[in-house]
Amino acid sequence: MDTTQRIKELGSAYESEIIELRRHFHRHPEVGTHEVATSAYIRGILAQMGIDYRLVDGKRPDNVDHELERFIGTGIIATIKGTAEGAYDENGVPAKRVALRTDMDALHVDEKTGFDYASLNEGEMHACGHDCHMAMMLGAAHILNNMRDQIKGEVRIIFQPAEEISLGARDMIAAGALDGVDAIYGAHIWTDLDAGTISCEAGPRMASTDWFRIDIEGVSAHGAQPHEGVDAIVVAAEMVTTLQVLVSRDISPFEPVVVTVGEIHGGTARNVMAGSAYLTGTVRAWDKKTRDELPERMERIVRKVAGAFQAKEKFTYEAGNPNLINDEHLSEVASAAVEKIGGPEAVAIYQGTLAGEDFSEYLNYVPGVFAFIGARNPEIGAVHPQHSCYYTIDESVLAQGSMVAAQWACDMLS
């Protein structure tokens, strides 16, 4: 039996379990740095499969020479060792080692889907599909674990916490998740694409994501005497508007950029003109050069707007994750894997997105490919975007996702 046929048989036989795994994770979401029960459940499944793993225990290794805010203590690094001839040399070094990565964390969202497997944790929901990612990766682990005799090398599976807060990938890298890894694969369930199709194109696929905060100091005054103060809320409102000029007039329209003000806080009473306020938001860019220029450009606008109102300002900018760029060769391998599993009609063309993903951190160290797995199906209401309280997916794509990951790993190790 050839590799693809075996993958399809194993994946199809395990499909109901993959769906049930997804529903279990969906019922029990945990937000970033709190994935304790999620991690324990995954470790239990890996133990049942007989797959070796180690827990990232929350302590920074002594051999890590750069500073981390913390280790999260819920990440898992699992290993599947191939037994095909030539898988390891006489010193126990694999002929090649590839990694598969999934994220684990949920979001602070109140679910309103009404499903019988809806979130049991109030205010938390798998509204970005990470429940699907874990289920698909466990499905891939099941397939690969039953194909060790066809694996010429080693597959490392990374279960990563805290993707939504952009901390998990860096911590897992520091814990050694990429040590000795030659290439890495990741995927995201995606309702912009039709169910049954998968996009793996080379080049830029997702934007960089950075954060900012603007603190404004005005002068409070009576609401009936605004001329005697400096209204921090008016200054904040002007900044929200003027920052959009950065996108529409200051940067080339050929360079995609999104500046989002997500929070505005100010004021203490309805009849008091606010003496202080602050804004927070995100900045997303497609191009590295543009990204590098944005902090100075934004600070210039913030400084001049504040000065026009005689207010004081403090601009804080924090670099997040770089943009995600797929390796050309690995994208070709992934697209070929999609075609092997689903036929040529399964290979999708997608322009990419200005959403961000900390999978990009892994690509600073090893080449990799990130796939978008289509899950859109209007007939069952799978049309809502990521982070929606109504978010759902077509579960028929989950086994396909597992099989494609397994096929990519096998092809890389053949």
TORLO-439060 format. One line per field, with one value per residue (C-alpha): residue in one letter; x negated, y negated, z. Coordinates in nm, 2 decimals. Layout:
N
res <- (A; ...) $
x <- (X; ...) $
y <- (Y; ...) $
z <- (Z; ...) $
END
This chain:
414
res <- (M; D; T; T; Q; R; I; K; E; L; G; S; A; Y; E; S; E; I; I; E; L; R; R; H; F; H; R; H; P; E; V; G; T; H; E; V; A; T; S; A; Y; I; R; G; I; L; A; Q; M; G; I; D; Y; R; L; V; D; G; K; R; P; D; N; V; D; H; E; L; E; R; F; I; G; T; G; I; I; A; T; I; K; G; T; A; E; G; A; Y; D; E; N; G; V; P; A; K; R; V; A; L; R; T; D; M; D; A; L; H; V; D; E; K; T; G; F; D; Y; A; S; L; N; E; G; E; M; H; A; C; G; H; D; C; H; M; A; M; M; L; G; A; A; H; I; L; N; N; M; R; D; Q; I; K; G; E; V; R; I; I; F; Q; P; A; E; E; I; S; L; G; A; R; D; M; I; A; A; G; A; L; D; G; V; D; A; I; Y; G; A; H; I; W; T; D; L; D; A; G; T; I; S; C; E; A; G; P; R; M; A; S; T; D; W; F; R; I; D; I; E; G; V; S; A; H; G; A; Q; P; H; E; G; V; D; A; I; V; V; A; A; E; M; V; T; T; L; Q; V; L; V; S; R; D; I; S; P; F; E; P; V; V; V; T; V; G; E; I; H; G; G; T; A; R; N; V; M; A; G; S; A; Y; L; T; G; T; V; R; A; W; D; K; K; T; R; D; E; L; P; E; R; M; E; R; I; V; R; K; V; A; G; A; F; Q; A; K; E; K; F; T; Y; E; A; G; N; P; N; L; I; N; D; E; H; L; S; E; V; A; S; A; A; V; E; K; I; G; G; P; E; A; V; A; I; Y; Q; G; T; L; A; G; E; D; F; S; E; Y; L; N; Y; V; P; G; V; F; A; F; I; G; A; R; N; P; E; I; G; A; V; H; P; Q; H; S; C; Y; Y; T; I; D; E; S; V; L; A; Q; G; S; M; V; A; A; Q; W; A; C; D; M; L; S) $
x <- (0.00; -0.15; -0.19; 0.11; 0.35; 0.24; 0.28; 0.63; 0.74; 0.60; 0.74; 1.09; 1.10; 1.01; 1.24; 1.51; 1.25; 1.10; 1.44; 1.51; 1.17; 1.26; 1.59; 1.42; 1.17; 1.46; 1.66; 1.35; 1.17; 0.89; 0.73; 0.35; 0.12; 0.41; 0.43; 0.38; 0.67; 0.62; 0.25; 0.33; 0.60; 0.36; 0.09; 0.34; 0.42; 0.06; -0.01; 0.28; 0.12; -0.22; -0.38; -0.67; -0.64; -0.78; -0.60; -0.75; -0.75; -0.75; -1.12; -1.36; -1.64; -1.99; -2.12; -1.89; -2.08; -1.81; -1.55; -1.19; -0.90; -0.81; -0.76; -0.40; -0.42; -0.15; -0.33; -0.41; -0.68; -0.59; -0.82; -0.74; -1.04; -1.04; -1.16; -1.21; -1.56; -1.80; -1.57; -1.86; -2.24; -2.46; -2.47; -2.09; -2.07; -1.76; -1.82; -1.59; -1.36; -1.04; -0.80; -0.42; -0.28; 0.06; 0.18; 0.40; 0.55; 0.90; 1.03; 1.23; 1.55; 1.91; 2.02; 2.37; 2.38; 2.63; 2.45; 2.48; 2.10; 2.08; 1.83; 1.89; 1.64; 1.83; 1.66; 1.42; 1.46; 1.26; 1.36; 1.05; 1.04; 0.76; 0.99; 0.98; 0.61; 0.55; 0.79; 0.63; 0.28; 0.38; 0.53; 0.20; 0.02; 0.24; 0.18; -0.20; -0.23; -0.07; -0.31; -0.65; -0.77; -0.74; -0.90; -1.26; -1.35; -1.16; -0.84; -0.82; -0.48; -0.46; -0.15; -0.19; -0.01; 0.06; 0.08; 0.34; 0.12; -0.19; -0.40; -0.38; -0.60; -0.89; -0.87; -0.85; -1.15; -1.35; -1.25; -1.41; -1.11; -1.32; -1.64; -1.76; -1.45; -1.49; -1.15; -0.81; -0.45; -0.15; 0.21; 0.51; 0.88; 1.02; 1.38; 1.27; 1.20; 1.46; 1.46; 1.25; 0.99; 0.65; 0.41; 0.03; -0.11; -0.47; -0.57; -0.40; -0.08; -0.01; -0.10; -0.33; -0.14; -0.26; -0.09; -0.07; 0.06; 0.11; 0.14; 0.29; 0.26; 0.49; 0.64; 0.97; 1.24; 1.61; 1.82; 1.98; 1.64; 1.44; 1.23; 1.06; 0.92; 0.77; 1.02; 0.82; 1.12; 1.14; 0.76; 0.81; 1.09; 0.88; 0.59; 0.82; 0.92; 0.57; 0.40; 0.61; 0.45; 0.13; 0.28; 0.47; 0.22; -0.12; -0.19; -0.18; 0.15; -0.05; -0.17; 0.11; 0.12; 0.40; 0.40; 0.67; 0.76; 0.93; 0.97; 1.04; 1.05; 1.11; 1.32; 1.46; 1.80; 2.05; 2.01; 1.63; 1.41; 1.16; 0.80; 0.65; 0.72; 0.55; 0.58; 0.45; 0.44; 0.27; 0.06; 0.04; -0.19; -0.27; -0.62; -0.91; -1.05; -0.71; -0.67; -1.01; -0.90; -0.56; -0.66; -0.83; -0.55; -0.28; -0.47; -0.51; -0.13; -0.05; -0.30; -0.16; 0.20; 0.13; -0.06; 0.22; 0.45; 0.17; 0.19; -0.09; -0.13; -0.33; -0.36; -0.45; -0.51; -0.57; -0.70; -0.49; -0.53; -0.69; -0.50; -0.46; -0.64; -0.61; -0.92; -0.88; -1.00; -0.80; -0.49; -0.53; -0.55; -0.25; -0.04; -0.14; -0.02; 0.31; 0.36; 0.26; 0.53; 0.80; 0.73; 0.65; 0.98; 0.87; 0.58; 0.70; 0.57; 0.59; 0.44; 0.34; 0.46; 0.35; 0.42; 0.11; -0.02; -0.31; -0.40; -0.61; -0.85; -0.94; -1.02; -1.30; -1.49; -1.38; -1.21; -0.84; -0.50; -0.16; 0.16; 0.51; 0.77; 1.10; 1.40; 1.67; 2.01; 2.31; 2.55; 2.46; 2.39; 2.01; 1.97; 1.87; 1.52; 1.26; 1.33; 1.70; 1.93; 2.11; 1.80; 1.82; 1.67; 1.76; 1.62; 1.59; 1.26; 1.09; 0.98; 0.86; 0.64; 0.49; 0.42; 0.25; 0.02; -0.07; -0.13; -0.36; -0.56; -0.59; -0.69; -0.95; -1.10; -1.08) $
y <- (0.00; -0.34; -0.62; -0.83; -0.54; -0.44; -0.80; -0.82; -0.49; -0.58; -0.94; -0.82; -0.56; -0.81; -1.09; -1.05; -1.07; -1.39; -1.55; -1.44; -1.58; -1.91; -1.92; -1.83; -2.12; -2.35; -2.27; -2.34; -2.65; -2.81; -3.14; -3.20; -3.10; -2.91; -2.60; -2.37; -2.12; -2.14; -2.05; -1.76; -1.62; -1.63; -1.46; -1.19; -1.13; -1.11; -0.86; -0.64; -0.65; -0.56; -0.88; -1.02; -1.38; -1.63; -1.92; -2.26; -2.30; -2.67; -2.71; -2.88; -2.64; -2.74; -2.73; -3.00; -3.32; -3.57; -3.71; -3.59; -3.73; -3.38; -3.03; -2.93; -2.57; -2.41; -2.36; -2.01; -1.87; -1.52; -1.30; -1.03; -0.83; -0.66; -0.30; -0.30; -0.20; -0.49; -0.68; -0.72; -0.70; -0.49; -0.78; -0.80; -1.12; -1.13; -1.15; -1.45; -1.60; -1.80; -1.97; -2.01; -2.29; -2.36; -2.64; -2.57; -2.88; -3.03; -3.38; -3.60; -3.57; -3.49; -3.21; -3.25; -2.95; -2.74; -2.42; -2.13; -2.13; -2.51; -2.65; -2.55; -2.82; -3.15; -3.43; -3.20; -3.05; -2.88; -3.15; -3.13; -2.75; -2.64; -2.36; -2.24; -2.28; -2.06; -1.79; -1.79; -1.76; -1.48; -1.32; -1.36; -1.22; -0.91; -0.86; -0.91; -0.69; -0.41; -0.46; -0.47; -0.20; -0.45; -0.74; -0.80; -1.03; -1.20; -1.41; -1.66; -1.78; -2.12; -2.20; -2.57; -2.78; -3.16; -3.23; -3.49; -3.70; -3.64; -3.48; -3.11; -3.06; -3.25; -3.05; -2.72; -2.81; -2.90; -2.56; -2.38; -2.31; -2.38; -2.22; -2.00; -2.08; -2.11; -2.24; -2.32; -2.31; -2.48; -2.55; -2.76; -2.67; -2.96; -3.05; -3.28; -2.97; -2.71; -2.38; -2.11; -2.36; -2.44; -2.73; -2.68; -2.95; -3.07; -3.42; -3.66; -3.51; -3.71; -4.05; -4.16; -4.26; -4.53; -4.71; -5.07; -5.28; -5.66; -5.83; -6.18; -6.43; -6.73; -6.96; -6.87; -7.14; -7.18; -7.06; -7.41; -7.57; -7.38; -7.68; -7.66; -7.31; -7.07; -6.80; -6.47; -6.29; -6.54; -6.50; -6.12; -6.14; -6.36; -6.11; -5.82; -6.01; -6.15; -5.81; -5.69; -5.96; -5.76; -5.48; -5.68; -5.96; -5.89; -5.54; -5.41; -5.24; -4.95; -4.88; -4.72; -4.87; -4.86; -5.08; -4.98; -5.17; -4.90; -5.08; -5.44; -5.51; -5.85; -6.05; -6.01; -6.18; -6.31; -6.68; -6.68; -6.74; -6.46; -6.55; -6.22; -5.95; -5.66; -5.46; -5.12; -4.94; -4.73; -4.80; -4.55; -4.57; -4.35; -4.48; -4.48; -4.82; -4.98; -4.81; -4.95; -5.30; -5.30; -5.38; -5.71; -5.81; -5.74; -5.92; -6.23; -6.24; -6.18; -6.45; -6.71; -6.64; -6.67; -6.99; -7.14; -7.10; -7.20; -6.85; -6.62; -6.27; -5.96; -5.71; -5.35; -5.11; -4.73; -4.51; -4.19; -3.92; -3.96; -3.89; -3.53; -3.42; -3.07; -2.90; -2.84; -2.47; -2.38; -2.54; -2.33; -2.02; -2.12; -2.20; -1.86; -1.70; -1.88; -1.75; -1.39; -1.40; -1.60; -1.61; -1.92; -2.09; -2.10; -2.33; -2.69; -3.03; -3.28; -3.63; -3.61; -3.82; -4.11; -3.91; -3.80; -3.47; -3.39; -3.09; -3.36; -3.34; -2.99; -3.10; -3.33; -3.01; -2.74; -2.74; -2.65; -2.66; -2.77; -2.65; -2.79; -2.51; -2.62; -2.56; -2.78; -2.62; -2.86; -2.56; -2.49; -2.86; -2.83; -3.18; -3.39; -3.53; -3.44; -3.59; -3.60; -3.48; -3.28; -3.13; -2.77; -2.55; -2.26; -1.97; -1.75; -1.93; -1.82; -1.48; -1.63; -1.87; -1.58; -1.39; -1.68; -1.74; -1.37; -1.36; -1.67; -1.51; -1.18; -1.35; -1.56; -1.25; -1.02) $
z <- (0.00; -0.10; 0.16; 0.04; 0.04; 0.39; 0.51; 0.37; 0.52; 0.87; 0.85; 0.74; 1.01; 1.28; 1.15; 1.41; 1.69; 1.54; 1.54; 1.90; 2.00; 1.85; 2.03; 2.36; 2.32; 2.21; 2.53; 2.75; 2.62; 2.81; 2.73; 2.68; 2.97; 3.13; 2.91; 3.21; 3.15; 2.77; 2.81; 3.04; 2.81; 2.51; 2.71; 2.80; 2.44; 2.34; 2.62; 2.50; 2.15; 2.29; 2.17; 2.37; 2.48; 2.72; 2.90; 2.88; 3.26; 3.30; 3.39; 3.16; 3.06; 3.18; 2.83; 2.71; 2.70; 2.62; 2.85; 2.86; 3.05; 3.16; 3.06; 3.04; 3.15; 2.93; 2.60; 2.48; 2.25; 2.12; 1.91; 1.66; 1.56; 1.22; 1.18; 0.80; 0.69; 0.73; 0.97; 1.21; 1.18; 1.42; 1.66; 1.68; 1.48; 1.25; 0.87; 0.89; 1.15; 1.06; 1.30; 1.30; 1.51; 1.66; 1.90; 2.20; 2.35; 2.33; 2.34; 2.58; 2.38; 2.50; 2.28; 2.12; 1.88; 2.08; 2.00; 2.24; 2.25; 2.32; 2.57; 2.93; 3.05; 3.08; 2.88; 2.70; 2.35; 2.08; 1.84; 1.63; 1.55; 1.78; 1.90; 1.54; 1.51; 1.82; 1.70; 1.35; 1.49; 1.72; 1.41; 1.22; 1.52; 1.51; 1.14; 1.16; 1.47; 1.27; 0.98; 1.16; 0.92; 0.64; 0.81; 0.73; 1.01; 1.30; 1.34; 1.62; 1.71; 1.89; 2.10; 2.17; 2.42; 2.41; 2.04; 2.08; 2.30; 2.09; 2.37; 2.30; 2.00; 2.15; 2.47; 2.28; 2.07; 2.39; 2.53; 2.24; 2.02; 1.70; 1.81; 1.52; 1.31; 0.94; 0.84; 1.01; 0.90; 1.05; 0.95; 1.03; 0.98; 0.77; 0.68; 0.40; 0.20; 0.10; 0.29; 0.12; -0.02; 0.12; 0.04; 0.07; -0.16; -0.12; -0.01; 0.23; 0.38; 0.70; 0.83; 1.11; 1.42; 1.66; 1.95; 2.07; 2.35; 2.36; 2.70; 2.69; 2.96; 2.94; 3.20; 3.36; 3.40; 3.46; 3.17; 3.14; 3.12; 2.86; 2.76; 3.10; 3.04; 2.78; 2.70; 2.67; 2.52; 2.23; 2.18; 2.18; 1.92; 1.70; 1.72; 1.62; 1.30; 1.22; 1.26; 0.96; 0.75; 0.80; 0.60; 0.34; 0.27; 0.42; 0.30; -0.06; -0.15; -0.28; 0.08; 0.29; 0.64; 0.90; 1.21; 1.46; 1.77; 1.98; 2.32; 2.43; 2.80; 2.96; 3.19; 3.54; 3.53; 3.28; 3.39; 3.41; 3.11; 3.11; 3.22; 3.09; 2.85; 2.67; 2.35; 2.26; 1.93; 1.68; 1.37; 1.08; 0.78; 0.48; 0.42; 0.66; 0.55; 0.59; 0.93; 1.05; 0.95; 1.12; 1.48; 1.39; 1.16; 1.42; 1.69; 1.47; 1.42; 1.79; 1.90; 1.66; 1.74; 2.11; 2.06; 1.86; 2.17; 2.42; 2.56; 2.67; 2.52; 2.58; 2.28; 2.35; 2.07; 2.12; 1.84; 1.81; 1.55; 1.21; 0.89; 0.79; 0.47; 0.33; 0.19; -0.18; -0.18; 0.13; -0.02; -0.33; -0.11; 0.09; -0.22; -0.37; -0.04; -0.07; -0.42; -0.32; -0.04; -0.21; -0.58; -0.78; -0.70; -0.33; -0.41; -0.33; -0.43; -0.16; -0.14; 0.23; 0.52; 0.74; 1.04; 1.24; 1.36; 1.59; 1.37; 1.20; 1.49; 1.40; 1.05; 1.19; 1.27; 1.02; 0.68; 0.69; 0.54; 0.68; 0.52; 0.53; 0.56; 0.41; 0.64; 0.49; 0.43; 0.41; 0.42; 0.79; 0.89; 0.87; 0.74; 1.04; 1.07; 1.33; 1.67; 1.62; 1.90; 1.63; 1.48; 1.36; 1.09; 0.86; 1.06; 0.75; 0.68; 1.00; 0.88; 0.56; 0.76; 0.96; 0.64; 0.47; 0.77; 0.77; 0.40; 0.41; 0.69; 0.51; 0.18; 0.36; 0.52; 0.22) $
END
